[in-house]
Amino acid sequence: MYDFARKDGFYADCFAVEMDADVSFAEYIAAFYSTRIFKLERLILRVMAAARSTDQEAIKLGRGETSQFAVWRSAMREENQLLMETKGRTKSWFMIEDLSRDGSPKTRLLFGSIVAPINATGPGKPKMGLLFSALLGFHRLYSKALLNATRARLLVSADSKTSDQP
C-alpha cells in the first residue's frame, strides 16, 4: 500500500496486488466493478443516488466503450490507466502493470483514491472534515478488500481460460 502525504489538504492512497496470470486492463476494470463486494456498493448507490449499473456496463467501461458507470465518469483514460470521478470530492484511479518475465505471466493491479478537501479553492487551511476522518480506516480496509476480491475473481477467470484450452 502506498499512502501518500496529504498535499494542499488532498488525500491520496494506492493499493497494489500481484497475480501470476496475464490480465488485460479491460478484464481488470470489469472484474473490479463486478465483484460481490462492489455489487453491495452498487445496490447502495441505486437506492441512495438512483444510480443504476450492471455487469455489462462494467464490461463496456473496461473496454472503453463508455465513460460512465453509476455515479462516476471517466476523467482520464490511457491504455493501462483510468481515472474515474464523481460530482463530489472523490476520484478512483486504476492501473495495471505487466510484470511477466521469461514466459511466466505476472500482473500488478493498482487501485487508489483521491479525496479533495472541503474547501479546496476557498480561503483558509483546507480541511477534510469529520466524516472523512471517521471513515478513513474503513476506506482503507474496503479498498484492500475490493482489490483482493478483484484479484480472486480474475484468478478464477484465468484458471477457467487455461482449463478450457486443449
N, C-alpha and C positions, 0 to 999 in steps of 0.2 A: 504494500500500500504506500502510496505517496500522499502525504498530507501537506499541501503547500502552505507556506506562510501567508497570512492574510495581508494583501497588498491593497492599499487605499480602501480598506474595510471589506473587500471582497473575500469570500471563502472559496477555496478550490481544493478538490481531492482527486485522486486517481487510484483505482484498484486494478490489479492485474492477476491473471491466472494463465498458466500454460497447459497445453494438452498435446499429447502425441498423436496428432491427426492433422490432415490438411483440411482447413476450413476456409470457405470463401467469406468475403465481407457480407454478402447478401444473406448467407446462411446464419452468420452471427447475429445480424440485426433481427431477422425473422425469429430466430430461436429466443433471443432476449425478450422480445415483446410477446412471446407465446408461451413462456414458462408458466407453470401453475401459480407461482408466487406473484408474477406480474399480472396474471389474469384477475387476481383479487384487487389489485390496484385499478385495473380497467373497469371492474364492476363498481368500485367506489366512484370513479370518475364519471361513469354512466349515470349513477344515481345523483351525485352531488353537482356535476357540471354539465349534465346532458351531453357528454362526450362519448359517443359510441365508437367502438373499434373492434376489429375482427382479426383473426389469424391471417386471413387473406390480405388484409390491408398491411399487416406487418411484413408479409412476403413482398408486397409491392414496394413498400418503403425500403426494404433491403435491396431490392433490385434497382432502386432509383426511379421507379415508375410513378411515385407520388412523393410529395414533400410534406404531407400532413399525416399525423397519427394522433388520434384522441385530442388532447389539449396542446400538443406540440406541433411545431412546424420546423422544417429544416432551415437553419441559419447559414450553414456551410457544409459542403459535401465535396469530398475528394475520393479517389479510388479506394482508399483504405481508412477513411475517417468520415465521421458525421457529427455535426453539432446540431442538436435539437434545442429549441427554446419555447418557452411559454410566454403568454402575455404578461406574466408576473415577473418575479425576480430570479427564476432558475433556468439553468441550461444543463443539458446532459450531453456528454461527449463520449464517442465510441471510436475505438481504433483497433486495428488488427495488424499483427506483425508475423510474417513468415520466418520462422527460425529453423526451417528444415536444413539438415546437413547430411551429406553423404547418402542421400536416398532415404533418410529417416525423417518422416514428417513430424513437424512440431510447429505449433501456432501459439502465439501470445494474444490474449484478448484483454483489452484495456477499456475501462469504463470510469468516467469521472463526472463530477458535478461542479457547477459554478453557481454561487448564490450572491447576488448583488445586495449591498446594504440597503436599508430602508431609505436613507437619504443620500443616495449615491451622487446626486447632482446638486443637492441643496447646500446651504451654508452649515458650518459646524462639522464636528467629527462624525464620520459615517458610523452607523450602528446597525447591528444585525437584528436586534430585537430579542425579547424574552422567549418567544415561541421557538425561534431558531436555536437558541442556546439550550432550551429544554429538549429539543428533538435531535440534537446533533449526534448523540450516542446511538439513538435508534437509527438515524440516517446511515451511519457508518456500518452498523450491523446489517441493515436492509440492503445496502449497496453490495456488501460482500455476499450476502445470501443470493441476491439476484445474479451476480456474476457466477457464483458456483452452480446455481441452478441452470444457467445458460450453458456452462461447460458440460454439466451432466447430460443435458438434452442433446448437445452436439456430439458427445461421445456415443450416445445410443444411436444417433443418426449415422455416425461414421462406422460403427460396428455393423449396422444393418446394410450399409453400402458394400462393405468388404465381404459380408457373408452372402450377398446376392451375386457376387462375381463367381464365374465357374472356376 
